[in-house]
Amino acid sequence: MTRVVVADDQTVVREGIVTLLGLLPGIEVVGAAADGEEAVRLAAEMKPDVVLMDLRMPRCDGVEATRRIRAGCPATQVVVLTTYADDDSLFPALRAGARGYLTKDAGGEEIARVIADVSAGGAGLSPALQGRVLEVLAGRGDVGGTTRRAERRELPDGLTVREAEVLALVAEGLSNAEITARLQVSMATVKTHINNLFAKTGVRDRAQAVGYAYRKGIT
């Protein structure tokens, strides 16, 4: 049996993942954590084979928790299971030591396959993420895509580099679906970035966002 700890701050999601894993052959859930601190503690106590890790959690986020688990429990592997598939989430998690990375639209069969792969010493990424990682390793893309120009200057209103990139694509007239395809992220991730940048900039709709982008030079 592969012993697994689940870490997710949303109770419904966490309990759903635990229930799903309980139905899969060869997997035993030995603990569930509501934040990164608890995930680190459970990993030290239970010595699981795999921690299934969310990224955005209170007290200690998934990246820092992954780093601490890999340092303190090197036999425990980490598989990220998150809503976010953008470069700013993917590459920090991999650098922290995650051996697998899945988005929450993954099915039970795919989750089980990745858990088995990392338990056997391999790695597990969804096909879209494999393509992105290979693209960066081959030198055909920078981490963060086209955001390097934005990194060279301070962004207004607390925008992140990725939010600025999404805003620039909105200003180009791209739909959410087109932005999803361009950035190779999930629709949920694009909507999250758009909601965040709308809140930070104070714009109410895409037309105002376009005007803002041109005023601030984010195009």
QUITAWO-V502144 format. One record per pair of residues at least 12 apart in sequence whose C-alpha atoms are under 10 Angstrom apart, sorted by the first residue. I is the first residue (numbers start at 1). J is the second residue. Records with the same first field share a line. If there is no record, write none. Layout:
I->J  J
This chain:
1->25  26  27  28  29  49
2->25  26  27  28  29  30  48  49  50  112  115  116  119
3->26  27  28  29  30  31  46  47  48  49  50  51  76  115  119
4->18  21  27  28  29  30  31  32  43  46  47  48  49  50  51  52  76  77  78  115
5->18  28  29  30  31  32  33  39  42  43  46  47  48  49  50  51  52  53  78
6->18  21  29  30  31  32  33  34  35  39  42  50  51  52  53  54  79  81
7->31  32  33  34  35  36  37  38  39  40  42  51  52  53  54  55  57  62  65  80  81
8->32  33  34  35  36  39  52  53  54  55  56  57  58  62  81  82
9->32  33  34  35  36  53  54  55  56  57  58  61
10->33  34  35  54  57
11->32  33  34
13->104
14->32  33  34  54
15->32
17->29  32  52  81  104  108
18->30  31  32
20->107  108  111  112
21->108  109  111  112
23->108
24->108  109  111  112
25->112
26->112  116
27->112  115  116
28->48  49
29->48  50  51
30->42  43  46  47  48  51
31->43  45  46  48  51
32->51  52
33->51  52  53  54
34->54  57  58  59
35->53  54  55  56  57  58  59  60  61  62  65
36->53  54  55  56  57  58  59  60  61  62  63  64  65  66  68  69
37->57  58  59  60  61  62  64  65  68
38->59  60  65
39->51  52  53  60  61  62  65  66  68  69
40->60  62  64  65  66  67  68  69  70  72  73
41->65  68  69
42->69
43->65  68  69  70  72  73  76  77
44->68  69  72  73  76
45->73
47->69  73  74  75  76
48->73  75  76  77  78
49->73  74  75  76  77  78  115  116  118  119  120
50->75  76  77  78  79  99  100  115  116  118  119
51->66  69  76  77  78  79  80  81  98  115
52->66  77  78  79  80  81  82  98  100  101  102  111  115
53->65  66  78  79  80  81  82  93  98  100  101  102
54->66  79  80  81  82  83  84  101  102  103  104
55->80  81  82  83  84  89  90  93
56->82  83  84  89
62->78  80  81  82  89  92  93  96  98
63->80  89  90  91  92  93  94  95  96  97  98
64->92  93  96  97
65->78  93  96
66->78  79  80  93  94  95  96  97  98
67->92  93  94  95  96  97  98
68->96  97
69->96  97  98
70->96  97  98
71->96  97
74->97
75->119  121
76->118  119
77->97  98  99  100  115  118  119  120  121  123
78->93  94  96  97  98  99  100  101  115  118  119
79->93  94  97  98  99  100  101  102  111  114  115  118  123  124  125
80->93  94  98  99  100  101  102  103  104  124  125
81->100  101  102  103  104  105  106  111
82->101  102  103  104  105  106  189
83->102  103  104  105  185  186  187  188  189  192
84->101  102  103  104  185  186  187  188  189  190  192  193
85->101  102  103  104  128  129  183  184  185  186  187  188  189  190
86->129  132  143  144  145  162  180  183  184  185  186  189  190
87->129  132  133  142  143  144  145  162  183  184  185
88->143  144  145  160  161  162
89->101  144
90->102  129  132  133  143  144
91->133  143  144
94->133
98->118  123  124
99->114  115  117  118  119  121  122  123  124  125
100->114  115  117  118  122  123  124  125  126
101->114  123  124  125  126  129  130
102->114  124  125  126  127  129
103->125  126  129  185  186  189
104->186  188
105->186  188
106->126
110->124  125  126
111->124  126
114->126
128->184  185
129->184  185
131->184
132->145  183  184
144->161  162  165  183
145->162  165  182  183
146->161  162  165  183
147->160  161  162  163  164  165  166  168
148->161  165
149->161  165  218
150->162  164  165  217  218  219
151->164
155->216  217  218
156->200  201  216  218
157->197  199  200  201  202
158->197  200  201
159->193  196  197  198  200  201
160->193  196  197
162->183  190  193  197
163->190  192  193  194  195  196  197  198
164->193  194  197  213  218  219
165->179  183  193  218  219
166->179  180  182  183  190  191  193  194  197  218  219
167->179  193  194  197  198  206  209  210  212  213  218  219
168->209  210  213  214  217  218  219
169->182  183  210  213  218  219
170->194  206  207  209  210  213  219
171->206  207  208  209  210  211  212  213  214  218  219
172->210  213  219
173->206  207  210
175->206
176->188  189  190  191  194
177->190  191
179->191
194->206  209
197->209
201->213
